[in-house]
Amino acid sequence: MPDLHYEDPQLAELYDLDSGWSADRDFYLALAGSDPIHILDLGCGTGLLCDAYAARGHAVTGVDPAAAMLEVGRGKPNGQRVHWVQASAQTFRSDDRFDLIVMTGHAFQTLLDDVDVVATFATMREHLVRGGRIVFESRNPAIDWPARWNGDLVLEVGGAPVHEARRFMSMAGNRMSFELRYTFPNRKLVSKSELLFLSREEIEGWLGASGLSTETVMGDWNGQPFDPRTSPEMIFVGRHA
């Protein structure tokens, strides 16, 4: 079943309110530098980062399987300068080649099995120019994410409050299930989601098997080296092997 968090138009409109500009987007924006380059954003969502790249003169392709998210992206200030494609990271194909391929917002963790991971890395390798970079992140599975997961927000939409509650549901092996519960003035919605938590070694293994090499792994958005015990993030920078 599609995740309502991405597919429902009303929830897509909320996405930037609870997942707005943040340190991770500063990090990804800085990666592109000042000279115009070709960028592919896999799992671009509402295109917040695509819009920022386009504002700086980069040629951007934003790919996402959710039509509702892409529709929000098209309405952004630089939305008409972005090439939007409705497709999954696993199946996207283009004749274009890119200097930088990113997968942000922990979108990598929505790939729930090895087949999807391998297919996504194949997409990255096929569309990356020689000397180009792929950059994506995944949460460090050594951290107790279930203990940190629950949270509540009140968002204001059109002058009316919308309550959002994030609730951990279960951990089965390396797959975590959770719910996002939304209370609007006129209705309630529940979005069910799953995330995959792979180790650094597992991810690097699949990268290598896909013809990609790991250049570095950082542990936070300040660029600190990854510490397997304490770093919340695993930020991978890769290239052609």
C-alpha positions, 0 to 999 in steps of 0.5 A: 500500500502507498504511504499516505504521508507521500501520496495524500495531497493534504499531507504532501502540503504539510510536508515542508512544515514538519520537514523544512529547511535544516542542517542536512539540506545546508550540507547537500546544497553546499556539495554542489558548489557555485559553478553550475552542474547537473544534479539528480535528486532521487526521492526528491519529495516536495523538491525543497532541495531541488528548488534551492539547487535551481535557484543557484543555476544548477540543472536539476532533475527531481525524481519521486514516485509520489505525484502529490509530492511532485505537484508541490515541487512544481509550485515552488519559486524555481519549480519551472526550472526543475525537470520533474520525473515521477518514478522510483529510484529503482526504475528511473532511467534517462539519457542524461548523466549527472555530476552529483546524485543525491538521496536525502531525507533518509529516503534510502531507508525506504528501500526495504530489501536488498533487491531495491538497494541494488536496483537503486545503486544501479540507477546511481552508477548508470547515471553518474559521470566519471568523476561525479559523486553520489551522496546519501545518508542512513541512520546508524542502527547502533543508536536506539532509534525506537527510544527517540522516535515518538514526538508530537507537533502542532502545525498551523495550516490556513490559520487552523491547527493540525496535530501530528503524532509520530509513534514507534510501532515495532522493530522486526530484525532491521525493519522498523514500523511507525505511524504518523497520526494527523488530526485536522479540524475536519478529519483524521489520517494515519500514515503507516511507514517502514524503514530499513536499518542497514549497517555501514558494512552492509551498505558498503558491501552493496555499493562495491557489488554495484560498481561503486566505491566509498570515498568517505563516511561522515557521522553528522552534518558538520562533516565529522568522521563516522563513529560506529558507537555514537554517530547518529548518521552514516553519510556516504560519499561514493564514486565509480569504483 
